[in-house]
């Protein structure tokens, strides 16, 4: 998804008009943090998928899961590799939401 200069300016203008100059920096920081966390989540998901493919290759080669680096249950390892980043993302998004709510409450006072 490539955005040109004109598209970026239109988005910024709309954001400025809708959100207002006062809250725009806070929203921009929040969105930057969220994008960073989502990118990290995507990286972790790719790593989990790569791990799953490696484990499948080992299984296809006829090796037992116990012989492979001490892995007892490959499905458990895969599940762990997928759910831990998801839990981290949930916690991060909750923390970001709390931070944003605090910042907005400070400005209201």
Secondary structure as UniProt FT lines:
FT   HELIX           5..19
FT   HELIX           21..60
FT   TURN            61..62
FT   HELIX           65..67
FT   TURN            68..70
FT   HELIX           74..108
//
